[in-house]
Amino acid sequence: MSRAHSDLSPAPLVQVSEELSSDKERMHTIIEPCLAGASVSGATEPVFKHKDNRMKSRGCVYQCVGFCLSFVGWMCSFATTVLREWMTMNADLILTEQFSIGIWETCVAQDEGAVQCKAYDSLLSLPEDIQLARSFMCTSIAFGLLSLVLSLSGSTSVTCCGDDNAKKGRLMISGGVLSILAGATTLIPVSYIAHLTVVKFWAADVPEFVPRWEFGQALFVGWAGGFLLLSGGVLLIIGQCCFRKPKSNIELKPPLNTVRKQLWYKVEYV
């Protein structure tokens, strides 16, 4: 038994610990925390460098919050496109059924839990509001997805996409602009269909006993997604433009080439 215990060595444990540490280092090289450059290490660094680190950390926080808001808004916009409750109606004659209209199909839900849906027969015979909602919502999903890709590539926390600050800044601003466009293209069809619903609900030529269409769940989800996309895009642009490093830096020491030229001129003069 003593010999068996003596044959055991901690080499496998050391190897496993080294592999775990290498994996952690790789993750840190791919994703850096926002407050990594904001830590102050005594008085060895100049004051303007601390201010620069604080500005970078604040800009990184704005970028992270803007990206999260844009992502949640894009998910809400996608859910609005898929949902079929854009407008709902409860018929007074048949209380056990509820009708709903979406941009892809119409459905009838019963109290027993059964839901019957029917897709629209023809694309050309669709009403103008449904065509408008389809085109704008598909455009919003495309803009939002492209905004997420560009803003993630241009984030200062992500280092796997390069270290060119100018290029990453352009990517971040482009992502913010696309997020704002995605929010606008989400709010336009949702607000337009809500306006038509209000107009039809208070129409004077419709008798009072006739059931009216009301707001569905998709409209509220679309409003939330549109405002989140707008807020995320604005934060992305603010995090890039208002907290970037200034172009004019103060040089504390002259360049080495100028010092050599001045010394050479002095030697020639002597």
N, C-alpha and C positions, 0 to 999 in steps of 0.2 A: 504493500500500500504506500510506503514511503517513497519507493522508486516511482510509482505512478504519479504521485503528487509532485515529485521533483521534475518529471518530464513536462508538466504543464508550464507554459510560459505566457506572459501577458501580451505577446505579439499580436494575436488576433484582435484583442480589445483595443490595442493602440491603433491598429489599421482601421478598425471601424470608426474610432473617434476622429482619425485623420480624414476619412471619407466624409463624415458628417460636417466637419469644419470646412472642408473644401466646398461642399454643397452650399453651406451658408454663405461662404465668400462669393460664390457664383450668383446667388440670389441678391446679395448686396450690390454686386456689379451691375445687375440688370435693373433692379428697383432700389433707389436710394430714398431714405426718409426725407421729409421736407425740412426737418429741423436739424439735419446732419451738419450743415454749414453754419448754423447759428450759435453753436456752443462756443463760449469764450474761454480760452485757455490762458488765464492770467493776463499779464500786460506785455507779453512778448510781441503781439501783433499790433499794428497801428489802429487808431480809432476808426478811420474811414473804412477799414476792412470789416470791422464789426458791423458798421451800418450797412455795408454792401451785403453781408451775410444775412442780416435781418430782412433787408428788402427781398433777397432771393427766397428766404423762407416764407415770407408773407405772400409773395407771388405764387410760390408752389402750393400754399394752402388754398389760395383763391382758385388755382387751376384744378386741384383735387375736388374741391366742393363744386365747382362748375361742371366738371366731368360727371360727378355723381348725379347732380340735378339733371343734366342732359340725358344720362342713361335712364333714369327713372321716367323722365318725360317721354323719351323714345318708347319705352315699354308701355306707357299709358296711351301713346298715339297708336302703337300697334294693336293694343287691346281695343281701342275705339274702332279701328278699321274692321276688326273681326267680330265685334259684338253686333247682335241683331236687334237690340233695343234702342234704336235711335228715336223712335216715336212709339208710344204705347196707347192703347185704348181699351177701356172696360165697357162692354156693351151692357146697357141697362136691361135689355130683353133677355140676354143670355149671361147670367152672372157667373157661370162656371167657366167661362172662356175669357182669355185675354189676348188681344191682337197686338202684334209688334211689327214694325217695319225697320229693316236695316238697309244697308247699301248693296247687299249681295242677295238677300232673300227676305221673304215675309213669312211670319210664323204665327201659329195659334197654339197657345198653352192652355191646358185644362187643369182643373183642380186635382184630378187624380194623378197628375205628374206627367202625362203624355204631352209631347210637343211635336207638332207637325209643321214642317217648313217646306217652302217651295221657292226655288230659285227663279229669278227673272228669266222669261222666255227669250227675249231678244235684247241685244245691246242697243240697237238703234231706236227701239220703242220705249226706252227708259225716260222717265221725266228728267227735266233739266237739272233739278236739284240733286237727284241721285247721280247723274253723270258728273256734275261738278264735285260732289263729295268724293266719288271714286277717284277722279283724277288728282284732286288735291291731297287726299290721304295717302295715295301711293307715292306721290312726290314727297310728302312729308317723311314717310318711312325711309325713302332713299336718301334724302338730305340728312336725316338724323343719323343713319348708319354711317354715312361718309364723314359726318362731323365727329362721331365717336372715334373712328379710325385715325383721322387727322389730329385730333386733340390728344389722343393717347400717344401718337408718334412724336408730337411736338412737346410733350410734357417734360419738364426738367427732372422729374423723378425717374423717368425711363431713360436708361443710358444705352440700351441695346440698339437704338436707332441712330446712333451717331452723336457726336459732341459739338456739331456746328450750331452755335447759338442763333445765328441769323436764320438759318434754315429751319430750326425748330420753332423760332418765333413766328415765321411765316406760316408754318403748319398750324400752330396754335391759333393764330388770328383767323385763318381760313376755317378751322373747325368751329370757332365761335360764331363767325358769320353764317355758316351753314346751319348751326343750331338755331340761330335767330330766324332764319328762313324756314326751318322745319317747324318752329313754333307758330310762325305766321300762317303757313299753309295748313296747320292743324286748326287754328282758331277760325279761319275764314269759313270753311264748310260747316263747322259745328255751329257757329254763330248764325250763319245764313239759314240753316235748317231750323234752328230755334226761333228765328224771326218769322219764318213761314208758319211754324206751329202756332205762335202767338196770334198771327194775323188770322189764321183759319179758326182758331179757338174763339175769337171775339168777332167773327164775321156776323153781320146783322141779318144776312139773307138765309142763314141756316136756322131752322127751328130749334127751340130749346130742348125738346125731347130727343133730338138726334145726338148720339154720343160724339164726343170731340177727342181729337188726338192731343196727347200731352207729352211732356219731356220724358225721354227714356234715360236709362243709366249711361248709355254711351256718350250722351252730350256732356254730362258732368265729368266723366273720365277724360273726354277730349279737352274740356276747358282746363282741367288740372294739368294734363300733359302739355298743352300749348304754353301755359304760363311757366311750367318748369323748364321747358326747352328755351324759352326766352330768357329766363333768369340764368340758366346755365351758360348760354352763349354770352351774355353780358359779363358774367364773372370770368369766363375764359379770356375775353378781350381785356378786361381790367387787370387780371393777373399777369398778362403779358406786357401790356403797354404802360401801366402805372408803376410797376415794381421792377422794371428792367434796369440793368446797369447803365449809368450815364456814359456817354461817349467820351467826354473830355475828362481824362484822368490826370491828376497832378503827379508829375514825375519828381520824386525826391532826389534822385541821382541822375546826372547827365549820362547819356549813352557813352559806351567805351570808345567808340570810333571818334567822337568829337574830342574826347580827352587826348587821344593819341595825336590827332591833327594839331591841337593847340600846343602840345609838347614839341612836335616836329617843327612848327613855325618858330618857337622860341629858340631851338637849337640852331636853325638856319640863320636867324637874326644875329645870334652871338658869333 
